[in-house]
Amino acid sequence: MILLVHRWLLGCHVVSFIACITIHTTNTPPPETPMLSPSSNSHSWNLFGRPGDGYYTSVEIGTPPQKFLNFQFNVLVDTGSSNFAIAAVAQKELDSYFEAKNSSSFVDLGKEVEVGYTQGSWSGRLGKDVVLFPALQTVTTPHLVDLVLITSSHNFYVNNSQWQGIVGLAFPVLAKPQGAVQPWIDGVILRDNLTNAFTLELCGPSREDGSSSHHGRLTLGSGSGSCSPGSVSCPIRRKWFYEVVVTALSLQGKEVNIPCIKFNTDKTIIDSGTSNLRLPPEVFKAVLKELQQLASGEINPPLPEGFWSGNEEACWPESSKMWLNFPNLTIHLATGNHSAITITVGPRSYLRPAPDSVATSLLDCWVLGIEESHTGTVLGAVILEGLCVTFDRVQGIITFSESTCGPSVTLSETHNTEDMSVCMYIPKRVGALTLASYIMAGLLGLLSLPLVLAALRWAWNTARKLRLNQGIPFTILDENNT
């Protein structure tokens, strides 16, 4: 998680007769469930949120259930981390928090936990409690779950977040503390005998009801995501994050002239908990340069300088459809040494509706959903929206289909005569055996140091005596001869 979104982050879930939460509130009224269009109501949407604030779902924690004005606890759905965590103390960014002392089923495991994301972090205490996500139709039974009570955080809750915690959907190796936690998704799949896979369908802002909210769907198990039949797939390179390999990136068909290994240094991940497309510094600068050349000349008045750094919004009359002056963006993901799939998104994907915009209803206000990263490439929500994505955790495959909701996205397959294995970033790490041999060599060197010094002293004295007594045979050379 990594999260989070600025991490404009990187959460939530709800109900049952045995599950529960205790919530402390301020006088601020609880957030309302976003209104959906009539077409949206025909689907079982269970993810909600606001642009820049991630996708969350409702959850019940503890025994007995405790609520305030029917307010439901929410957690961010994050494919970039593996911990389940919930706010457990009052924080200025939140209106509510879970109070473990009022849950008869809470168990304190006595371990402190710290988790950092691409932006933001939190720390807290590990425990167990009963958890249920009532909006997930495939999960109908509350389970005892490893969870962290968040007691402090930094840049984690942002943009007046309507979620109070996070549920990580990545692999167990990322869960903290390592080896001591079973991620929520692993526990549910094991106990409910589900196929070890899940599907995410992120729809992005509703164009019918305004861009102030968005919705989507999370489905556990195989074949239950109801994605469209036409699909393309790529392998998960390593099972920790959902790591993939970018082989190229192009704008309006023109490839960004950067060695492909730069895209994947130090990794490329698919992260639903991050709002933006985040790129390594050199790649970001090259993409930004191309964007400015392709877009700026057609836009009048010119875009503010702060727009390109993500610090300033740009507003246009709704009727102008100014986004049409921006290029399509295509990302190539390796499927083999000579093959790849492509995901092409339009400007309505990577231009995000400005949060809390003060513009009138006659204006469209946008911020750039591409930013610089120092942790590799992160394919965030601006790339995932408009797609139905299935994560097969056993086979290690991610399958993409064009969604029936969200912005227009085009998928295709390509073949290349060049070997794209050169695009893979290989961390410069010392293996365990190599490290052990280095340690043993160091210890042996340390133990033999007195012998080495003695040998050097003898050699020095010998050489010195030979220079002073050239006519005396070496065999009888001693201190008296000098």
C-alpha positions in Angstrom: 0.0 0.0 0.0 1.5 1.0 -1.0 -1.2 4.3 -1.3 -1.7 5.8 -1.2 -2.8 8.4 -3.4 -1.3 11.4 -2.6 -1.6 8.7 -1.6 -4.8 10.6 -2.6 -5.5 7.2 -1.2 -5.4 4.6 -1.0 -11.1 2.3 2.1 -14.1 0.2 3.8 -16.9 -2.6 4.4 -20.2 -3.5 6.5 -22.8 -5.7 8.5 -24.1 -8.9 10.4 -25.8 -10.0 13.5 -22.5 -11.1 15.3 -20.2 -8.4 14.0 -19.7 -5.0 15.5 -18.0 -1.7 15.9 -17.9 1.0 18.5 -17.7 4.5 17.0 -17.0 7.9 18.6 -18.3 10.8 16.7 -18.2 14.5 16.5 -21.1 16.7 15.7 -20.4 16.3 12.0 -23.1 14.2 10.3 -22.1 10.9 8.9 -21.3 10.8 5.2 -24.1 9.6 3.0 -24.0 6.7 0.6 -23.4 8.2 -2.8 -26.4 8.4 -5.1 -26.2 6.3 -8.2 -27.9 6.6 -11.5 -30.8 4.3 -12.4 -28.5 2.2 -14.6 -26.0 1.8 -11.7 -28.7 0.5 -9.4 -29.2 -2.5 -11.5 -25.7 -3.7 -10.5 -24.5 -4.9 -7.1 -22.1 -2.1 -6.6 -20.3 -2.4 -3.2 -17.4 0.1 -3.6 -17.9 3.8 -3.3 -15.9 7.0 -2.9 -14.9 10.4 -4.2 -12.3 11.2 -6.9 -8.9 11.3 -5.2 -10.1 9.5 -2.1 -10.0 5.9 -3.3 -12.6 3.2 -3.3 -14.0 2.0 0.0 -16.6 -0.5 1.3 -18.4 -1.0 4.5 -17.4 -3.3 7.3 -18.6 -4.5 10.7 -16.0 -5.3 13.5 -16.3 -6.7 17.0 -19.0 -8.0 19.3 -21.7 -6.7 19.7 -22.4 -4.5 16.7 -22.4 -0.8 17.7 -23.4 2.0 15.4 -24.2 5.7 15.6 -27.1 6.9 13.4 -26.7 3.8 11.2 -23.3 5.1 10.2 -21.2 2.3 8.7 -17.5 1.9 9.1 -15.6 2.1 5.8 -12.2 0.7 4.7 -10.1 1.4 1.6 -9.8 -1.5 -0.8 -6.0 -1.6 -1.6 -4.2 -4.1 -3.9 -0.9 -2.4 -2.8 -0.7 -3.8 0.7 -1.8 -6.8 2.8 -2.8 -5.6 6.3 -6.3 -5.0 7.6 -6.2 -1.9 9.8 -8.7 0.4 11.5 -8.6 3.7 13.3 -8.7 3.0 17.1 -8.2 6.5 18.5 -9.6 10.0 17.8 -7.8 11.7 14.9 -8.5 15.2 13.6 -9.0 13.9 10.0 -11.8 11.5 11.2 -15.3 11.7 12.6 -15.3 8.2 14.1 -13.1 5.3 15.3 -13.3 1.7 16.5 -13.0 1.2 20.3 -11.7 -2.2 21.0 -12.5 -2.2 24.8 -16.2 -2.3 23.9 -15.8 -5.5 21.9 -16.0 -8.8 23.9 -14.4 -10.7 21.0 -11.3 -8.5 20.7 -7.9 -10.2 21.5 -4.8 -8.1 22.0 -1.7 -9.9 20.4 0.7 -7.5 22.0 2.7 -6.6 18.9 3.5 -3.1 17.6 3.1 -2.6 13.8 4.3 0.1 11.4 3.3 0.3 7.8 4.5 2.8 5.2 3.0 3.5 1.7 4.2 5.4 -1.3 2.9 8.4 0.5 1.7 8.2 4.1 2.1 5.8 7.0 0.5 4.5 10.2 1.5 2.6 13.3 -0.6 0.7 15.8 -1.1 -2.5 17.8 -1.9 -6.0 16.4 -5.0 -7.9 17.6 -7.8 -10.1 16.4 -11.6 -9.5 16.2 -14.7 -10.6 14.4 -15.1 -9.0 11.0 -17.8 -9.1 8.3 -18.0 -7.4 5.0 -21.8 -7.6 4.4 -21.7 -6.0 0.9 -19.6 -8.9 -0.4 -22.3 -11.5 -1.4 -19.8 -14.4 -1.5 -18.8 -13.8 2.2 -21.8 -14.3 4.5 -20.1 -15.4 7.7 -18.2 -13.2 10.1 -14.6 -14.4 10.7 -11.9 -13.8 13.4 -9.4 -11.7 11.6 -5.9 -10.3 12.3 -6.2 -6.5 12.4 -4.2 -3.6 13.5 -5.6 -0.8 15.7 -4.2 2.4 14.2 -3.1 4.7 17.0 -1.1 7.2 15.0 -0.7 8.1 11.3 1.0 10.5 9.0 -0.5 11.7 5.7 -2.7 8.6 5.6 -6.2 10.0 6.1 -6.4 12.7 3.4 -8.9 14.8 1.6 -11.5 14.5 4.4 -11.5 10.8 3.8 -14.8 9.0 4.3 -13.0 5.8 5.3 -11.4 4.9 8.6 -9.2 2.0 7.7 -7.8 -0.2 5.0 -8.1 -3.8 3.8 -5.0 -5.0 1.9 -5.5 -7.5 -1.0 -1.9 -8.2 -1.9 0.1 -11.3 -1.0 0.9 -12.4 2.6 4.6 -11.6 2.3 3.8 -7.9 2.6 1.8 -8.2 5.8 3.4 -6.8 8.9 4.8 -8.2 11.1 6.1 -10.7 8.6 5.0 -14.3 9.4 2.7 -13.2 12.2 -0.4 -12.1 10.2 -2.8 -13.8 7.9 -4.3 -11.2 5.5 -8.1 -10.9 5.6 -8.5 -12.2 2.0 -6.4 -15.3 2.6 -8.4 -16.2 5.7 -11.8 -15.7 3.9 -10.7 -17.8 0.9 -9.5 -20.6 3.1 -12.4 -20.7 5.5 -15.2 -20.3 2.9 -13.4 -22.6 0.4 -13.3 -20.0 -2.4 -11.1 -20.0 -5.4 -8.1 -17.9 -4.7 -8.9 -15.0 -6.9 -10.8 -11.7 -6.9 -12.2 -9.2 -9.4 -12.1 -5.4 -9.2 -14.3 -3.3 -11.4 -13.7 0.5 -10.9 -16.2 2.7 -12.7 -14.8 6.2 -12.0 -16.8 9.3 -11.5 -20.5 9.1 -12.7 -20.9 11.4 -15.7 -24.7 11.3 -15.3 -24.9 12.4 -11.7 -21.9 14.7 -11.7 -18.2 13.9 -10.9 -18.4 14.2 -7.1 -18.6 10.5 -6.4 -17.6 7.2 -8.0 -18.5 3.5 -7.5 -17.3 0.0 -8.4 -17.4 -3.6 -7.4 -15.3 -6.1 -5.6 -16.0 -9.9 -6.0 -14.2 -12.7 -4.4 -13.7 -16.1 -6.0 -13.2 -17.2 -9.6 -15.7 -16.5 -12.4 -17.9 -14.4 -10.3 -16.8 -11.0 -11.5 -19.0 -11.0 -14.5 -16.4 -9.4 -16.7 -17.0 -9.2 -20.5 -15.7 -12.2 -22.5 -13.1 -10.3 -24.5 -10.0 -10.1 -22.3 -6.2 -10.0 -22.3 -3.8 -11.3 -19.6 -0.3 -10.7 -18.2 1.7 -12.6 -15.6 2.4 -11.4 -12.1 6.2 -11.2 -12.1 6.6 -11.7 -8.3 3.9 -12.6 -5.7 4.3 -9.8 -3.2 2.7 -6.7 -4.8 0.8 -7.4 -8.0 4.0 -6.7 -9.9 4.0 -6.5 -13.7 6.6 -5.3 -16.3 6.1 -2.2 -18.5 7.8 -2.5 -21.9 6.8 0.8 -23.4 4.6 3.9 -22.8 3.3 6.0 -25.7 1.2 9.2 -26.1 -1.0 9.4 -29.2 1.0 6.5 -30.7 4.4 8.1 -30.1 6.6 6.1 -27.7 8.4 7.9 -24.9 12.1 7.6 -25.7 13.2 6.0 -22.4 15.0 2.6 -21.9 12.2 0.3 -20.8 14.1 -0.8 -17.7 13.6 2.7 -16.3 9.8 2.1 -16.2 10.3 -0.8 -13.8 13.0 0.6 -11.5 12.6 -0.5 -8.8 9.2 -2.2 -9.6 5.9 -1.7 -11.4 2.7 -2.5 -9.4 -1.0 -2.4 -9.9 -2.4 -0.5 -6.9 -6.1 0.2 -6.5 -5.3 2.3 -3.4 -3.4 4.9 -5.4 -5.4 7.4 -7.4 -2.8 8.5 -9.9 -0.5 7.0 -12.5 2.9 7.4 -10.7 6.1 7.3 -12.7 9.8 7.3 -11.8 11.4 10.7 -12.1 13.1 10.3 -15.5 10.0 8.7 -17.0 7.7 11.3 -15.5 9.8 14.2 -16.9 9.8 12.6 -20.4 6.0 12.0 -20.3 5.3 15.5 -19.0 7.4 17.0 -21.8 5.5 15.0 -24.4 2.1 15.9 -22.9 2.9 19.6 -22.8 4.0 19.5 -26.5 0.9 17.6 -27.6 -1.7 19.5 -25.6 -0.6 23.0 -24.7 -0.5 24.4 -28.3 -4.3 23.6 -28.7 -5.5 25.1 -25.4 -6.3 28.7 -25.1 -5.9 30.3 -22.6 -2.8 28.3 -21.7 -2.9 25.9 -18.8 -1.5 27.2 -15.5 2.1 26.1 -14.7 0.9 24.5 -11.5 -1.4 22.2 -13.5 1.5 20.1 -14.7 2.9 19.6 -11.2 -0.6 18.5 -10.0 -0.8 21.5 -7.6 -3.4 23.5 -9.6 -6.7 22.7 -11.3 -7.7 23.8 -14.8 -11.3 24.8 -15.5 -13.0 25.1 -18.9 -16.6 25.7 -20.0 -18.5 22.4 -19.9 -19.4 22.8 -23.6 -15.8 23.3 -24.8 -14.8 19.6 -24.2 -11.2 20.8 -23.9 -10.0 17.4 -22.8 -10.2 16.4 -26.5 -7.0 18.3 -27.0 -5.1 15.9 -24.8 -3.6 12.7 -26.3 -4.5 9.1 -25.5 -2.0 7.2 -23.3 -1.0 3.6 -23.9 0.8 1.3 -21.5 2.4 -1.9 -22.7 2.7 -4.8 -20.2 4.9 -7.8 -21.0 3.3 -11.3 -21.4 6.5 -12.9 -22.6 9.9 -12.1 -24.0 8.4 -11.1 -27.3 4.7 -10.3 -26.6 2.8 -7.7 -24.6 -0.7 -6.4 -24.0 -1.7 -2.7 -24.3 -4.0 -0.6 -22.2 -5.0 2.6 -23.9 -6.8 5.2 -21.8 -8.1 8.6 -23.0 -7.7 12.0 -21.3 -11.0 11.5 -19.4 -9.1 8.8 -17.4 -5.8 10.6 -16.5 -7.5 14.0 -16.1 -9.3 13.7 -12.7 -12.2 15.8 -11.5 -10.8 18.4 -9.2 -11.6 17.7 -5.5 -13.7 20.3 -3.7 -13.8 22.5 -6.8 -15.3 25.9 -6.3 -16.1 26.3 -9.9 -19.7 26.8 -11.1 -21.8 24.0 -12.7 -21.0 25.6 -16.1 -17.4 24.7 -15.7 -15.4 21.4 -15.8 -12.4 21.5 -13.4 -9.6 19.0 -13.7 -6.3 18.1 -12.1 -3.6 16.0 -13.7 -3.7 12.4 -12.6 0.0 11.7 -13.4 2.7 12.4 -10.8 6.3 11.6 -9.9 7.2 8.5 -7.9 10.4 7.5 -6.1 9.2 3.9 -5.6 8.8 2.8 -9.2 5.8 2.8 -11.5 2.3 2.6 -9.8 -0.7 1.9 -12.1 -3.4 3.5 -9.9 -7.1 4.0 -10.3 -6.8 6.3 -13.3 -5.5 3.3 -15.3 -7.9 0.8 -13.7 -11.1 2.7 -14.1 -13.1 1.5 -17.1 -11.6 -2.0 -16.7 -12.8 -5.2 -15.1 -9.6 -6.8 -13.6 -9.4 -10.4 -12.2 -6.4 -11.2 -10.0 -5.7 -15.0 -10.1 -3.5 -15.4 -7.1 -2.8 -19.1 -7.7 -1.9 -19.0 -11.4 -0.2 -15.7 -11.0 -2.2 -14.0 -13.8 -4.0 -10.7 -14.1 -6.8 -10.6 -16.7 -8.1 -7.3 -18.1 -11.5 -6.8 -19.7 -13.2 -3.7 -21.0 -15.9 -2.8 -18.4 -19.5 -1.8 -19.0 -19.0 1.2 -16.8 -16.5 4.0 -16.5 -14.4 5.8 -19.1 -13.6 4.2 -22.5 -10.5 1.9 -22.4 -9.1 -0.1 -25.3 -7.2 -3.4 -24.9 -5.1 -5.2 -27.4 -2.2 -7.7 -27.8 1.1 -7.0 -29.6 4.2 -8.9 -30.7 7.8 -7.7 -30.9 10.9 -9.2 -32.4 13.0 -7.6 -29.7 13.7 -9.4 -26.5 11.7 -7.5 -23.9 13.3 -9.4 -20.9 15.7 -6.4 -20.9 12.9 -4.4 -19.4 13.0 -6.3 -16.1 14.6 -4.6 -13.2 16.7 -7.0 -11.1 17.5 -5.7 -7.6 21.1 -5.7 -6.7 20.8 -7.9 -3.6 23.3 -10.2 -1.9 21.9 -13.7 -1.6 21.8 -15.5 1.8 24.6 -18.0 0.9 26.7 -15.2 -0.6 26.2 -13.1 2.5 27.1 -16.0 4.7 30.3 -16.6 2.8 31.2 -13.0 3.1 30.7 -13.1 6.9 32.8 -16.3 7.2 35.6 -14.8 5.1 35.5 -11.7 7.3 35.7 -13.7 10.5 38.6 -15.9 9.2 40.4 -12.7 8.0 40.0 -11.2 11.5 41.3 -14.3 13.3 44.3 -14.6 11.0 45.2 -10.9 11.3 47.9 -11.5 13.9 49.6 -14.2 11.7 49.4 -11.8 8.7 51.0 -9.0 10.7 53.8 -11.2 11.9 54.5 -12.4 8.4 54.6 -8.9 7.1 57.0 -7.9 9.9 59.3 -10.8 9.1 59.2 -10.0 5.4 60.0 -6.3 6.1 62.9 -7.2 8.3 64.3 -9.7 5.9 64.1 -7.3 2.9 65.8 -4.6 5.0 68.6 -7.0 6.1 69.2 -8.2 2.5 69.6 -4.6 1.4 72.1 -3.9 4.2 74.1 -7.2 3.8 74.2 -8.2 0.2 77.3 -10.3 0.7 76.0 -12.5 3.5 74.2 -15.7 2.6 70.4 -15.6 3.2 70.6 -18.8 5.3 72.5 -17.2 8.1 71.0 -13.8 8.0 70.1 -12.7 11.6 70.1 -9.6 13.8 73.8 -10.0 14.5 74.8 -9.8 10.9 73.3 -6.3 10.6 
